[in-house]
Amino acid sequence: MTNLFNKSFVTGGLLLICLLCIAPVFAQYVSASDRKELLRKEDTLKHLSGDMVFKDNASDRFRSDSLFTRILVRALKTKNSFYFPFDSLNISKLYAPDSSFRIFTWELKKDEYIFLQKGAIQMNMPDGSLKLYPLFDYSMFTPRPVDSVRYRNNWIGAIYYRIVEKEFNGRKYYTLLGFDDYSIASNKKWLEVMHFNERGEPVFGGPVISFKEDSVRKPVQARFNIEYKKEAKTFFNYDPEKDMIVFDHLISESNEPEKKSTYIPDGDFEAFKWENGQWVHVERLDLGGEKLKDGAFPKDATILDASGKTNEQQLEEASRRNMQREQEGTGGESTPAPPKKTTPAKKKGS
């Protein structure tokens, strides 16, 4: 079978090539004078986006973020700025597969204990004007982030690295996969389903995460996440060949399941499949007896030996597999597909 991780790396490379090849198309929509001004602003934004992350003092990072946000909004007010890629910025920039919008997300570190996610959704407007939805991270104010529908003012923040487009009953749903530098000891990865309501505004979550096929039934959730040890490398991405969202099955390395900061991959995989407007959980990914290559989906690996103690050899092998994935470029980042010009008749939610 095709190695999922190699395939993801190749796909990302092909998309990057396509984006480079499509550069002349961007120029068709942005005038020469506007492009020159956007390039000038991009150069300033590039430095500020680096300072937001790498400055030593929190006050400097927050000041850089404030300047970055103001200059970015001014740049986006340029006619047809939707078609300007802002390639050099040190933030996530993803186009929807149907090019109806793009989403910017980034992270701001206050200290070792508090990370804030920032974001904005830019709609693809037929007349080239700006329609922008700022996103405000509400994560630290809610104890139950998976149980409710959210809007741009109480968004559960994440740095998005993949958008998957689905449709049900004539409505488009955009599944956002993202990373959250959650705490000093653990990270999270999120599955968030977004759609646009009748007013064209983004809506996050809903009755979209189902566990109806699990051996132990759980209530439907509005969104889903995995939380794991800070140093662990986890896979959480969409596999177009299987048409599933595939992710590592996690287990506590110290047999302390109440401590998410001890969770690491054990070699098995779980998944979600799209059915009737929901992502339905698959407890264990069935590979159908296919022969596996080293580093692909391991079927029988376990991190516990027969006595229930930690199997150090399996832990080492799991670490090696995850290191291989990281080196192959599958930590999450994906290159957005180039946008396409849309017409008012085809647009939804704008």
MIMIKE-44505 format. One record per atom (N, C-alpha, C, O): residue in three letters; x, y, z. Coordinates in steps of 0.02 Angstrom, whole numbers, plus 50000, padded with zeros to 5 digits. Atoms other than C-alpha are relative to their C-alpha. Last residue first. Example, Ala and Ser with C-alpha at 12.3 -4.5 7.8 and 13.67 -1.06 7.14 Angstrom:
// MIMIKE-44505
ser499584994149997 ser506844994750357 ser499615005550037 ser499865011050045 ala500454994150000 ala506154977550390 ala500455006050000 ala500975005950033 
***
This chain:
// MIMIKE-44505
ser499594994150001 ser489865177250089 ser499575006250001 ser499835011850001 gly499764997749935 gly489055161150144 gly500455006049997 gly500865007050042 lys500445001349944 lys488925153249975 lys500325002950062 lys500925002650071 lys499774998949931 lys489675158749811 lys499464998350050 lys498874999350039 lys499735006149971 lys489235150749645 lys500175000850073 lys500274995850108 ala500485005550004 ala488055163949579 ala500254993850035 ala499854989850060 pro500514999549948 pro489165178049642 pro499524994249999 pro499274992250052 thr500514995350022 thr490615171849533 thr499475000350054 thr499414995650094 thr500685002349994 thr492215163749593 thr499525005449976 thr499715011249970 lys500474994650003 lys494015165949540 lys499294997250003 lys499124992649967 lys500304999250066 lys495065151249595 lys499495005650003 lys499165006650054 pro500704998150005 pro496235150449742 pro499775000749929 pro500185001949884 pro500084993350026 pro497855140549739 pro499275001849992 pro498874997549971 ala500115000150072 ala497805125149849 ala499905007149976 ala499625011250012 pro500684999050025 pro498505128250021 pro499964999649925 pro500435001649890 thr500014994150043 thr500175120250066 thr499305001049973 thr499014996349945 ser500165001650069 ser500045108350212 ser499955006449960 ser499745011549986 glu500054994550046 glu500825108850383 glu499834997649930 glu500104992649906 gly500654996750003 gly500375094350497 gly499965005249945 gly499435005949914 gly500214997449936 gly501935085950563 gly499365004049996 gly499115006150048 thr500715001349990 thr502035075950402 thr499775002550068 thr499284999850095 gly500404994150010 gly503675082850336 gly499274999150013 gly498875002749983 glu500335000450065 glu504605066650307 glu499515005749989 glu499185006149937 gln499494998750051 gln505765070950452 gln499705000049930 gln499955003449886 glu499824992949995 glu504265072150568 glu500505001949946 glu500455007249915 arg500554996050027 arg503605055450507 arg500185007350001 arg500045010949953 gln500005000850072 gln505305047250536 gln499455004249968 gln499575007449916 met499454995850024 met505375054450712 met500044999749924 met500175004749891 asn500234993149999 asn503655047050742 asn500545004849978 asn500395009949947 arg500504999050053 arg504225029850686 arg499785007349997 arg499725010249943 arg499665000150064 arg505795030850793 arg499525001349943 arg499675005049896 ser499644993650006 ser504795036050946 ser500355000549933 ser500355005749901 ala500524994950013 ala503605021350919 ala500335006949992 ala500125010849949 glu500215000650069 glu505115009750903 glu499475005149982 glu499475007849927 glu499464997650042 glu505845016251065 glu499814999749926 glu499955004349888 leu499974992749992 leu504195014151155 leu500535002949955 leu500435008049922 gln500544997250040 gln504034996651083 gln499985007650005 gln499835011049956 gln499835001050070 gln505744991951151 gln499465003149955 gln499625006449905 glu499534994850021 glu505364999751321 glu500184999449926 glu500285004449892 asn499555003650045 asn503804989151345 asn500485005149970 asn500305008549922 thr499804996450061 thr502984997751493 thr500514995949961 thr501014993749988 lys499494994949990 lys502304985051617 lys500185003349933 lys500055000549879 gly500314993549992 gly500644976051595 gly500505005650013 gly500305011350024 ser500134998949929 ser501364958751626 ser499685006850014 ser499535008550071 ala500515004749976 ala501214953751443 ala499825001150073 ala499264999550095 asp499845007050009 asp502154969351386 asp499464995650031 asp498954998250054 leu500005003849937 leu501404986651366 leu500184992849985 leu499964989949935 ile499464997549958 ile501844998751225 ile499994996650068 ile500394998550112 thr500284998149935 thr500874989151094 thr500575002650043 thr501145000550034 ala499524997349952 ala501144986350908 ala499655001850065 ala499075004050066 asp500025003849938 asp499924974950818 asp500465002850054 asp500574999650105 lys500655002849981 lys499394984750666 lys500004997050070 lys499504997550105 pro499855006249966 pro500814996750625 pro499364997250032 pro499005000950065 phe500455001449944 phe500165009650498 phe500194993450034 phe500054988150005 ala500704999150020 ala501705013950394 ala499564998450060 ala499804998350117 gly500184992949994 gly503455016550466 gly499305001449977 gly499065007049985 asp499774997049937 asp504104999750405 asp499845007450001 asp499985011049953 lys499294998350000 lys503054994050259 lys500185003050068 lys499755005450104 leu499784993449981 leu501394985650285 leu500755000749993 leu501144996150004 lys499315000549977 lys500584971050195 lys500265007050013 lys500185011549971 glu499494997950047 glu498714973850182 glu500694999450032 glu500785000450092 gly499495005150011 gly497634963150296 gly500545002049951 gly500934997849929 gly500215005250047 gly496124974450278 gly500534994949984 gly500524992049930 leu499594999650060 leu496964989550359 leu499844994449951 leu500164994049898 asp499945006650031 asp495584991650488 asp500385000649935 asp500155003949888 leu499994999850072 leu495845007650588 leu500144993149972 leu500654990149987 arg499365002750023 arg495345004850767 arg499994999749924 arg499534996849895 glu499585001349942 glu493985014250859 glu500694997449981 glu501194999350012 val499795007050012 val493225021850703 val500514998450054 val501065001350055 his499385002749973 his492305037850752 his500094992749982 his499634988749986 val500145005849957 val490945044850640 val500654996750020 val501074995149978 trp499395004049998 trp491225062350570 trp499894994550051 trp499844995850111 gln499635000949938 gln489465068350540 gln500664996549986 gln500724992649939 gly499904993749965 gly488425075450397 gly500364999550066 gly500365004350104 asn500634996449987 asn487715058950337 asn500115006250043 asn499755007450092 glu500635003450015 glu489345049150354 glu499425004550019 glu499355006450077 trp500564995450010 trp491125055850350 trp499384996249979 trp499374992849927 lys500255000450068 lys492405043750424 lys499375004449994 lys498985004950041 phe500684997650008 phe493445047150580 phe499814999549926 phe500215001349883 ala500194996150059 ala494995037350623 ala499305002850009 ala498935000950054 glu500724999050002 glu495995028050754 glu499845004349939 glu500295006649904 phe500304994050026 phe497775021450738 phe499244999850006 phe498934994550000 asp500645001050033 asp498855009050831 asp499735006849975 asp499985012149994 gly499905003750062 gly500715011350868 gly499364998549963 gly499384997149903 asp499825006949985 asp500595016251052 asp500094995849937 asp500214989849941 pro500275005050046 pro500625035151027 pro500234993050019 pro500804992050041 ile499575000650059 ile501015045251185 ile499684994949952 ile499264991049974 tyr500245003950057 tyr499985051351333 tyr500485000449940 tyr500735005749922 thr499605006250005 thr500865056751494 thr499824996049938 thr500094990649927 ser499314998250015 ser500275074951486 ser500464993949996 ser501044994649979 lys499924999750073 lys498495068451477 lys500725001649980 lys500935000049925 lys499514994850017 lys498605063651661 lys500134999949924 lys500514995849899 glu500294993549981 glu497015054151712 glu500465005749981 glu500255011549982 pro500454997450052 pro497645039051614 pro499675006750016 pro499435010149971 glu500384994849964 glu499115036751732 glu499515003349951 glu499625008949930 asn500625003149973 asn499905020451671 asn499635004850046 asn499375002850099 ser499875001549929 ser501595029051651 ser499404996950034 ser499364996750095 glu499375003749995 glu501645029351460 glu500154998050071 glu500574993650083 ser499544997149951 ser499815034251457 ser500634995750005 ser500584989750016 ile500055003549936 ile498995028451295 ile500515003150048 ile501025005750026 leu499554998049946 leu498645036751129 leu499874996050063 leu499324993750076 his500315002149937 his497915030150967 his500505001350055 his501094999350049 asp499705004949954 asp498715040350829 asp499544998350057 asp499215002750085 phe499594997349946 phe497615049450704 phe500254994450045 phe499964988950047 val499635005349966 val496745046950538 val500435003150054 val500745008350043 ile499524996449957 ile495415058350464 ile500314994750045 ile499974991550084 met500075000149928 met494635047650329 met500485004950033 met501015006550004 asp500534995149986 asp494355047850142 asp499834999850074 asp499254999650094 lys500505003449958 lys495445032250132 lys499395004350012 lys498885001950036 glu500095006650030 glu496455039049986 glu499474996150038 glu499054992750008 pro500484999850055 pro496185057050044 pro499874993249968 pro499334992149941 asp499735004450051 asp497025053750213 asp499504999749942 asp498994996449948 tyr500485003050046 tyr496625068450327 tyr500374995849948 tyr500864998049919 asn500084996750065 asn497795072250471 asn499504996249957 asn499294990649975 phe500704998249998 phe498245068750652 phe499865003849935 phe499975009949932 phe500294999250067 phe499935060350677 phe499265001350008 phe498914997750043 thr500615003750016 thr500775063050845 thr499775001549929 thr499875007049903 lys500194998150068 lys502525067750900 lys499404995749980 lys499434989649983 ala500215005350046 ala502775066951089 ala499845002949931 ala499655008749925 glu499445002250042 glu503805080051182 glu499794994849947 glu500184993349902 lys499694994550037 lys502315089351253 lys500534997749951 lys500575000249895 lys499374997649970 lys501395073651305 lys500345005149955 lys500355004349894 tyr499445004749995 tyr499675071851227 tyr500615003550029 tyr500655009650033 glu499504996649959 glu497945079251208 glu500554995050016 glu500414989250031 ile499575004549963 ile496795073651068 ile500495004350039 ile500715009550014 asn499284998749994 asn495365084451012 asn500354994050030 asn500044989750063 phe499615005549972 phe493575083650948 phe500735002150006 phe500985006049966 arg499335000150030 arg492175095750907 arg500404994750037 arg500164991750085 ala499984994550047 ala490315097950943 ala500665000549963 ala500705003249908 gln499624994149980 gln490185080951025 gln499985005249945 gln499845003749887 val499754996350058 val488895066951012 val500355006350025 val500125009550073 pro500434994850030 pro488725057551175 pro500335003249939 pro500945003349933 lys499914993649967 lys489775041851204 lys499545005149967 lys499345004249909 arg500294994150031 arg489415023751163 arg500135006250043 arg500115006050104 val500304996349945 val490615010451226 val499755006649972 val500155010949953 ser500225005349955 ser490994997951088 ser499685003050063 ser499235000050092 asp499525002149950 asp491065012750970 asp499724994450044 asp499114993850050 glu499755006750016 glu489945013550817 glu500514997550051 glu500794992150042 lys500545004950001 lys488875028150877 lys500234992949985 lys499874988250001 phe499675006049976 phe490385038750925 phe499504994149999 phe499554989650040 ser500415005649977 ser489845054050827 ser500434994050020 ser500944992549989 ile499515005249981 ile490685070950805 ile499624994350033 ile499384995050090 val499625002550057 val489545082750706 val500504994550016 val500764991349971 pro500045007249985 pro488155088650821 pro500364996049946 pro500044992349908 gly500685002350009 gly488775106750801 gly499984992650018 gly500484989950043 gly500275005649962 gly490475114950785 gly499264998849987 gly498965001949943 phe499535005349984 phe491035132150727 phe499664994650042 phe499354996150094 val500255003649942 val489875144150638 val500454994150012 val500584990249966 pro499735006649983 pro490575156950516 pro499714997350065 pro499645000950114 glu499514999849946 glu489425171150461 glu500254993050017 glu499874988250013 gly499335000350026 gly488565171750292 gly500555000150052 gly501135001150035 arg499744993250004 arg486915177750363 arg500715000249973 arg501025005649968 glu500394996450049 glu486105160950325 glu500235007249991 glu500125010249939 asn500734999949989 asn487495151950419 asn499655004349947 asn499975006749899 phe500234993250000 phe489245147650358 phe499245000050005 phe498904996449969 his500424998450058 his490005130950404 his499805007350005 his499945010650056 met500274993350007 met491425125150516 met499535000349939 met499664997149888 val500414999650061 val491905107950580 val499675006849998 val499325008850044 glu500534995049995 glu493355107850705 glu499635000449934 glu499935001349881 leu500435001050058 leu494555093250733 leu499405004650009 leu499005003650055 trp500724999150003 trp495885098750855 trp499714998249933 trp500024999149881 lys500184999250070 lys497645093950906 lys499244999549994 lys498924995450027 lys500635002750026 lys498205097051083 lys499995000649924 lys500315005049895 asn500274996750060 asn499885099351168 asn499324996949984 asn499144991650009 ser500365003850052 ser500465094751343 ser499805004549942 ser499735010649949 ala499845007250001 ala501645099251487 ala499674996249942 ala499864990649929 ile499285001049992 ile501775118351487 ile500194992749992 ile500774991149977 ser499764998749932 ser500025119651417 ser500754998750003 ser501064996849953 tyr500514999449947 tyr498995119651257 tyr500275002050069 tyr500005006550100 asp499455000549951 asp500145123451113 asp499705000750069 asp499775005950101 asp500064995449944 asp498595120451004 asp500574998650049 asp500624993150077 phe499545001349944 phe498705112650831 phe499915005350053 phe499805011250038 gly499554995049973 gly497345112250699 gly500394997850061 gly500244992750092 leu499555003749956 leu496265102250581 leu500535004850025 leu500855008349985 leu499374996849986 leu494815111950506 leu500404995750049 leu500154994150103 thr499685002949941 thr493345102750429 thr500705002950007 thr501115002349961 tyr499274999650006 tyr492385113850309 tyr500304997450065 tyr500235000650117 tyr499685000249935 tyr490545109650287 tyr500754999749990 tyr501014995849949 lys499295001749997 lys489565114350132 lys500265000450072 lys500095005050109 arg499594995249964 arg487675113750135 arg500724997650002 arg500854991750011 gly499914993750037 gly486585105150005 gly500415005350035 gly500505010750008 asn500644996650009 asn485975091550122 asn500085006949969 asn499755011749990 phe500575003949976 phe487755086850166 phe499375004249996 phe499355009850020 glu500674997250012 glu489385092750088 glu499474995250026 glu499544989150021 lys500515005150008 lys491225090250133 lys499335003549988 lys499265009649998 glu500674997750019 glu492795101050118 glu499534994149990 glu499694989449954 val500335005350038 val494365096450214 val499285002249986 val498915003850032 ile500724998950009 ile495475110750275 ile499744994449955 ile500024993149901 arg500335003850054 arg497225107150345 arg499265001949999 arg498955002850051 tyr499535002450051 tyr498555115950450 tyr499664996049945 tyr500004994049897 tyr500265004950047 tyr497535126650570 tyr500524998249947 tyr500895002549922 ile499634998250060 ile498335135050720 ile499844994749948 ile500054989049954 ala499525005050024 ala497015132750853 ala500365003049940 ala500105007649907 gly499434998450043 gly495815143350956 gly500434994149982 gly500514989450021 ile499505004249967 ile494115137951020 ile500635000249956 ile500654997249902 trp499655005350038 trp493105152650955 trp500484996150045 trp500804998950089 asn499815004849947 asn492045163151072 asn500294993749969 asn500144988149989 asn499834996549937 asn491835179150969 asn500164995350057 asn500414997650109 arg499344996950004 arg491945170350800 arg500215003550064 arg500815004550076 tyr499994994950051 tyr490535158650843 tyr500675003650003 tyr501095001950044 arg499624993949986 arg490405142450940 arg499965004749939 arg499805002849883 val499894996350061 val489225127650950 val500345006650018 val500185009650069 ser500444994650021 ser489425118251112 ser500185002849932 ser500765002549911 asp500725001449993 asp490065102551199 asp499545005449972 asp498945005149985 val500245004450053 val491905100951153 val499244999449997 val498984995649956 pro499944997450068 pro492635116051244 pro499704995649946 pro499644997949889 arg500275005450042 arg491975111351417 arg500025002249926 arg499505004149898 pro499775006549976 pro492955121151549 pro499774994349955 pro500024988749962 thr500505005350001 thr492775137551453 thr500284993550025 thr500814991450002 phe500594998249960 phe493675153951484 phe499464994650001 phe498934995650029 met499834999849929 met495425148751430 met499405001650045 met499445001250106 ser499845006549970 ser494805143251260 ser500105000250075 ser499874995850111 tyr500375000249936 tyr493925159451211 tyr500194993850041 tyr499874992250091 asp499905006249964 asp495075163951065 asp499685000350069 asp499845004750110 phe499774998549932 phe494375178350963 phe500004993650042 phe499494990450052 leu500155005649954 leu494225176250775 leu500315001450068 leu500905003250072 pro499485001449949 pro494145191350659 pro499764994450046 pro499164993850060 tyr500275002049936 tyr492905189450514 tyr500584998750048 tyr500894993450044 leu499545003349954 leu493445199250360 leu499644998450065 leu499305002750094 lys500485002349951 lys492505204950205 lys500394995450047 lys500594989950027 leu499815003949941 leu493685215350100 leu499394998350042 leu499015002850062 ser499994996349937 ser493255220949924 ser500164995450058 ser500224989350050 gly499324998949976 gly493775211749765 gly500055003950065 gly500605005450088 asp499784993450020 asp492075213749681 asp500705001750027 asp500945007350017 pro499974999250073 pro491715195049683 pro500265006849978 pro500585007349926 met500544995750023 met492175193649870 met500065001249925 met500615002749901 asn499844998450070 asn493235178849925 asn499415003849970 asn498925000949950 met500445002850052 met492985179350113 met500235002249931 met500525007549922 gln500114995350055 gln494425182450233 gln499584996749946 gln499764991549919 ile500245003250062 ile494345172850396 ile499875005449949 ile499485010049961 ala500484996250040 ala495385179250542 ala499824996149937 ala500244992649909 gly500195002250067 gly496445171750680 gly499515004849967 gly499245009349998 lys500314994350035 lys497325172950846 lys499804997649930 lys500094992849904 gln500055000650072 gln497775158950966 gln499635006049971 gln499165008550001 leu500624997650031 leu498345163351140 leu500034998749926 leu500545000049894 phe499934998950071 phe499645153551238 phe499325002149972 phe498814999049987 ile500574997250037 ile499745154451427 ile500205001349927 ile500665005149913 tyr500645003049981 tyr500825143751542 tyr499415002449958 tyr498894999249958 glu499975007250008 glu502615146551482 glu499324996650012 glu499234990849994 asp499465002949961 asp502265165051458 asp499974992549990 asp499644990149944 lys499934995349944 lys501165176451353 lys500574997950045 lys501025001950062 lys499795002849935 lys501425166851191 lys500065005550052 lys500445010250043 leu499654994949961 leu500465172551038 leu500134997250070 leu499674995350106 glu499985000949928 glu499945159950907 glu500395005650033 glu500885008150005 trp499334999849972 trp499395161350726 trp499954999750076 trp499404999750104 thr499955001549929 thr497915158450613 thr500725000450023 thr501184998749985 phe499354998749970 phe497415165450443 phe499964998050074 phe499484999750107 ile499984998949928 ile495925157950352 ile500735000850023 ile501174996850006 arg499375002549972 arg495485158550170 arg500025001950073 arg499685006650095 phe499714996149946 phe493775159550091 phe500714997550012 phe500924992349987 ser500514995349978 ser492695153249946 ser500265004450057 ser499975009750070 ser499774993150004 ser494215145249864 ser499475005250019 ser499515010949997 asp500424996850052 asp493295128649841 asp500175007449992 asp499845010949955 pro499955003650064 pro494695119249933 pro499595003149944 pro499795002849886 ala500495005450004 ala494715132950067 ala500074996549933 ala500264999649883 tyr500584998850043 tyr496335142850064 tyr499524994050006 tyr499744988350009 leu500315005650036 leu497505141150213 leu499425002549958 leu498985006149982 lys500444996950050 lys498745153650286 lys499714994449957 lys500084991349919 ser500355004850044 ser499655148550446 ser499525003849955 ser499155008149977 ile500655001949973 ile500865161550516 ile499704994849952 ile499964993649898 asn499905005549954 asn502705166250490 asn499354998350037 asn499344997950099 leu500204998849931 leu502335177150339 leu500064993750042 leu499924988250019 ser499424999549955 ser503365174550181 ser499815000850074 ser500255000850117 asp499615006249990 asp501985167750070 asp500515000550056 asp500654995550089 phe499644998649938 phe500785182450087 phe500444994150020 phe500434991950077 pro499905005849954 pro499725173849951 pro500345001650067 pro500274997650113 phe499294998949983 phe498965189049860 phe500174995050056 phe499874995250109 tyr499575003750046 tyr497355183049778 tyr500755001250012 tyr501174998749975 phe500125007249990 phe496235188149923 phe500484995949958 phe500664990349976 ser499455002649958 ser497045205449909 ser499924992550013 ser500404989150031 asn499795006850021 asn495825208249765 asn500594997450040 asn500974993150016 lys500455003650044 lys495705226949806 lys500314993449977 lys500894993249956 thr499814999050070 thr496835232049950 thr499554995749956 thr499414989949972 lys500484995450029 lys495895231250115 lys500165001749927 lys499755004749892 leu500565003850027 leu496915215750156 leu499465004549971 leu499035002149932 ala499795003350062 ala498475226450174 ala499414996349968 ala499344996549907 arg499914994750051 arg497645237850302 arg500194996949933 arg499944999049880 val500674997850020 val497045222450398 val500055005449947 val499665005449899 leu500315005250041 leu498815215250396 leu499305002249976 leu499135001349918 ile499724999550067 ile499555231750455 ile499704994849954 ile499584996149895 arg500234993850033 arg498385232550605 arg500265000549929 arg499885002449884 thr500715000450014 thr498635214250653 thr499765006249963 thr499395005749914 phe500135004850053 phe500525214950638 phe499275000049980 phe499105000249921 leu499804996850063 leu500645230750742 leu499854995549941 leu499604997749889 ser500454994450011 ser499655222650883 ser500155003649934 ser499705005149896 asp500655002750021 asp500615206350868 asp499515005649985 asp499145005249935 ser499925002250069 ser502285215550875 ser499344997249972 ser499174998449914 arg499964993950040 arg501745224651033 arg500064998149925 arg499745001249883 phe500684997250005 phe501185208151110 phe500005006349958 phe499535007549920 arg500405004550042 arg502865199951070 arg499295002849991 arg499025002749936 asp499794999150070 asp503825214951136 asp499594995649953 asp499434997749898 ser500244993450021 ser502825214851299 ser500195001449927 ser499805004349890 ala500715000450019 ala503105196151315 ala499735006649975 ala499335006849928 asn500474997049953 asn504985198751314 asn499294999649974 asn499155000949916 asp499935002849933 asp506155186951223 asp499475002550048 asp499224998750089 lys499784994949952 lys505595190751045 lys500004997150071 lys499554993250089 phe499325000949978 phe505485174750941 phe500265005450048 phe500795004650078 val499815006649975 val503645171750909 val500675000250037 val500744997150090 met500545002549958 met502835188750882 met500194993450034 met499944991850088 asp499924997049934 asp504525195050818 asp499454997550048 asp499574996950108 gly499455003349966 gly504425182950672 gly500095002550070 gly500224998650116 ser500245006849986 ser502705189050621 ser500554995850033 ser500414991350072 leu500434999849941 leu503335206950639 leu499764993050018 leu499714991350077 his499584998949940 his504775203750519 his499585000050064 his499794997350115 lys499565005849992 lys503645196050387 lys500425000750063 lys500494996050102 leu500365005349965 leu502325209350412 leu500434993950013 leu500364990650065 thr500074997949930 thr503555223050364 thr499664994550041 thr499874993050096 asp499325000049972 asp504055213850204 asp499985002150073 asp500334999250115 glu499825006849982 glu502225209950169 glu500694999850031 glu500814995950078 lys500315001749936 lys501795228450177 lys500204993050022 lys500314991750081 arg499684995849950 arg503045232250038 arg499724998450070 arg500104997850118 leu499335002849988 leu502455217349936 leu500365004150053 leu500725001350095 leu500085006149960 leu500665223249956 leu500674996850016 leu500784994450072 glu500154997949932 glu501145240749894 glu499914993950047 glu500134994150104 lys499394996949972 lys501995233649740 lys499885002150072 lys500325001150115 arg499545005549984 arg500505222149708 arg500645002850031 arg500914999950078 asp500235003249938 asp499325236849720 asp500484994450021 asp500624993550080 ser499884995349944 ser500345246549591 ser499784997050066 ser500134997950117 ala499284999449988 ala500445231649473 ala500145004650058 ala500585003150100 ser499664995350044 ser498585227949487 ser500745000650020 ser500934998950075 val499724994649960 val498025212349579 val500405004549953 val500855002349918 tyr500514997049959 tyr496845200549486 tyr500245005850043 tyr499845009850066 gln500554997950042 gln497945195149340 gln499485003850041 gln499135008050013 ala499864993450027 ala499465194749453 ala499435002649957 ala499365008749949 phe500124995049948 phe498735180249551 phe500085007049972 phe499695011549988 val500734999249995 val498665170249389 val499835005150053 val499375009150043 pro500244995150048 pro500525173349359 pro499255001250003 pro499025006649986 ala499844993149981 ala500885164549525 ala499785005149948 ala499515010349968 ile500604996050009 ile499985148549470 ile500135007450015 ile499685011550009 cys500184999550071 cys501585139049439 cys499425004749989 cys499355007749935 leu499494996150033 leu502215142649614 leu499835001149927 leu499955006449899 leu500084993149977 leu500585136749689 leu500515004549967 leu500365010149948 cys500584997050033 cys500615121049582 cys499925007350019 cys499755011549978 ile499824998850070 ile502385117149640 ile499435003349963 ile499545008049924 leu499544994450000 leu501845119349821 leu500215001849929 leu500235007649911 leu500404993949991 leu500355108049792 leu500435006249999 leu500235011449972 leu500344998650063 leu501505094749721 leu499585006350004 leu499555010249957 gly499524997450048 gly502635095849873 gly499685001849934 gly499855006949903 gly499844993149981 gly501165094249993 gly500495003149951 gly500435009049934 thr500574995850017 thr500575078849899 thr500135007350016 thr499985011849977 val500004999050072 val502315071249908 val499435004649979 val499525009149937 phe499444995750016 phe502395073850096 phe500025001649926 phe500125007349907 ser500184993349977 ser500655066750123 ser500555004949982 ser500425010649963 lys500504997350046 lys501095051550016 lys499825007250019 lys499745011449976 asn499664998050060 asn502675048250115 asn499535003449952 asn499705008449920 phe499604994349981 phe501635048350274 phe500415002549941 phe500475008549930 leu500394993949988 leu500245037650207 leu500445006050010 leu500315011449984 asn499854997549933 asn501415024450135 asn499665006750010 asn499805011549974 thr499634993949999 thr500545017949980 thr500115002450071 thr499645002750110 met500424994050000 met500005000050000 met500445006250000 met501025005950019 
***
